[in-house]
Amino acid sequence: MLGLLAALVLTLAALYAARRALAREALVGWLESRGVDAEVSFESLGPRGLVGDLRIGPAEAPIVSADHAEVAYRLTGPWAGEA
């Protein structure tokens, strides 16, 4: 039981450490699955916001690009008394 708990804690720690790469792959993969070229890099990513660079569209003529984007958000749901 203790070994299982330790493995779970290590797995969660590894996922947290790799969160920027995982988020990048998820976003770029989702856009590319719809035929949209994109490049994203995250400087920081957490439960209250993200900071990063973004290009959506071809490199030579992007539809949207941001050299430094800061996005603040909050996660809400039933635990906070909201939908």
C-alpha positions in Angstrom: 0.0 0.0 0.0 2.8 2.4 0.9 4.5 1.6 -2.4 1.4 2.4 -4.3 1.0 5.7 -2.5 4.6 6.6 -3.3 4.2 5.7 -6.9 1.1 7.9 -7.1 2.9 10.8 -5.5 5.8 10.4 -7.9 3.5 10.2 -10.9 1.6 13.4 -9.8 4.9 15.2 -9.2 6.2 14.2 -12.7 2.9 15.4 -14.3 3.1 18.7 -12.5 6.7 19.2 -13.5 5.8 18.4 -17.2 2.6 20.5 -17.2 4.0 23.1 -19.6 5.1 20.6 -22.2 1.9 18.6 -21.8 -0.3 21.8 -22.3 1.8 22.8 -25.3 1.4 19.4 -26.9 -2.3 19.3 -26.2 -3.0 22.8 -27.7 -0.7 22.4 -30.7 -2.0 18.9 -31.4 -5.6 20.1 -31.2 -5.0 22.9 -33.6 -3.0 20.7 -36.0 -5.8 18.1 -36.0 -8.0 20.9 -37.4 -5.4 21.8 -40.1 -4.0 24.9 -38.3 -0.3 25.4 -38.0 0.7 26.7 -34.6 3.6 27.2 -32.2 3.2 27.7 -28.5 5.6 28.0 -25.6 4.6 28.5 -21.9 6.8 30.3 -19.5 4.5 29.6 -16.6 1.2 27.6 -16.3 -0.8 27.3 -13.1 -4.3 27.2 -11.6 -4.6 31.0 -11.8 -3.2 31.8 -15.2 -0.5 31.3 -17.8 2.2 33.3 -19.5 3.7 32.4 -22.9 4.3 33.0 -26.6 1.8 32.0 -29.3 1.6 31.8 -33.0 -1.5 30.5 -34.8 -1.3 30.2 -38.6 1.6 29.9 -41.0 4.9 31.3 -39.7 5.2 33.6 -42.7 1.6 35.0 -42.3 0.2 34.2 -38.8 -3.5 34.7 -38.1 -2.7 35.5 -34.4 0.7 36.0 -32.7 1.8 37.2 -29.3 5.4 37.5 -28.2 4.3 37.7 -24.6 0.7 36.8 -23.5 -0.5 36.8 -19.9 -3.9 35.2 -19.3 -5.5 35.2 -15.9 -8.3 32.8 -15.1 -9.9 31.0 -12.2 -11.2 27.5 -12.1 -14.7 27.2 -10.7 -17.2 24.5 -10.4 -19.6 22.8 -8.1 -17.1 22.9 -5.2 -17.2 26.7 -5.4 -21.0 26.9 -5.6 -20.9 27.8 -9.3 -21.8 26.0 -12.5 
